[in-house]
Amino acid sequence: MLFLKKNSFGHYLILKKWLIRYMGIMTHRRYRGFNNLKIQGSEIIKNLPDKNVLFVSNHQTYFADVVAMLHVFNSCLRGRIDSIKNVGYIWHPKLNIYYVAAKDTMKAGILPRILAYAGSISIERTWREKGKEINRRVKFSDISNIGKALDDGWVITFPQGTTKPFKPIRKGTAHIVKTYKPIVIPIVIDGFRRSFDKKGIMIKKRDILQTMHIKEALDIDYDNDSVKEIIEKIEYAIEQHPSFLKVMSIEEIEAQEKLNKNRMF
């Protein structure tokens, strides 16, 4: 019975389903109303296997990014390509979607704790905690929990481990790829930093174009590609390689000039 069934982490699926339903209905207008989410490539989602899929993405807010992905994934699985029109798709959500998040972030308040039950794999960051730089060894239990989630379904991760752009990819992501050999799907997002506050809870500006580009799976030789090679492939795929810095700055200038021009008329 669904009332008694639990997932691999001991969470009741019926409770998780209702949390996702509620969260989906309450947040839908953040991406289709107050702001507009332009989606590209979501047809890739419907052809993926039910488990052992790792999504890697750049990161702009704590929560708004992953909530948007839950909307897009579930919408596509219900037959809507590149659209989240009609939030009815959230009534039967995919329950084996997980996302990697810092343990200290997911314990900072009631809302993060609720979101954690909806699918968080909480890990202890080895380089930063509560705004301070640290140096801590990777916990093998954190890695095994990600493996457990991949064995059960899909996992969303933000391999830079920060919302700041063009920070290096953490080696742990490459080790996970080599160890568990998932299908790796890159996602590039933009506009969330301008739409929301850093936590991704409060709407900062309206009428902002948010974008989400879902790309084809990375071509990875799990046995022969080195950690460095996998990191570089991810950097290019999510457009966070240092070579994008100059290009991105030019694009941002042009976008701002266009926006200013439109405001004059």
C-alpha positions, 0 to 999 in steps of 0.5 A, a space after each residue: 500500500 502506498 500509505 505504508 511504502 517508503 523509499 530507500 531513505 525511509 521517507 513515506 512516499 504518500 507524504 512525499 507525493 503530497 509535499 511535491 503536489 503542494 510545493 508545485 502548486 504554490 510555486 508554479 506562478 514563479 516560473 509561469 506568471 510573475 516570471 517566464 521560464 523558457 525551456 529548451 531540450 526537455 524532450 530528452 527527459 522522456 527518453 531517459 531510464 527510470 534510474 541511474 541518471 545524474 543531472 549536473 547544472 550550474 547553480 544560481 539560488 539555493 532552492 528555486 533552481 531545483 524546484 524549477 527542474 522538478 516542474 520541468 521534469 514532471 511536466 515533460 513526463 506528462 507529455 508537455 515538451 518545453 512547457 510547464 503550462 497547466 500545473 496538473 502535471 504535478 498531481 502524479 509526480 515522479 517520486 524517485 527524483 533526488 537532489 544533492 544539498 548541503 546539510 547545513 543549508 537544509 537544516 536552516 529553518 522549517 521550509 528547508 526541512 520540508 523541502 529536504 523530505 521532498 527529496 534532498 540528499 544532505 551532504 557535509 561540505 568539505 570546503 565551507 560551512 556556515 559561511 566559513 572556509 573549512 578543510 574536512 575529509 569527504 564522508 563516505 556515507 555521503 557518497 554512498 547515499 548519492 549512490 543509493 539515490 542513483 540506484 533508486 532514481 534520478 539525482 540532481 547535483 550542482 557540482 560547483 557547490 556554490 551559487 557563485 558563477 565560474 567556480 571550479 567543479 568539485 572532484 567528488 562529482 567526477 568520482 561519483 560518475 566513475 564509481 556509479 556510471 550514471 547517464 550524465 545530463 547537463 543543464 544550463 540555467 539563467 535568470 534565477 539570480 535576477 528573479 529571486 533572492 539568494 535562497 530562491 524563496 523571495 521574488 526579487 524582480 518580476 518579468 524576468 526571463 528565466 531559461 533552462 537548457 537541457 542538453 544531450 548526455 555527456 560522452 564519458 568513458 567511465 573506465 578510461 576518462 580521468 577525473 580531470 577529463 570528466 571535470 572539464 567535460 562538465 565545465 564545458 557542458 554547463 558553460 562554467 569553464 573559464 573560457 566562457 567568462 569573456 563570452 558571457 560578459 559580452 552577452 550580458 552587456 548586450 542584453 543590458 543595452 537591449 533592455 535599456 533601449 526598450 525602456 526608452 520607448 
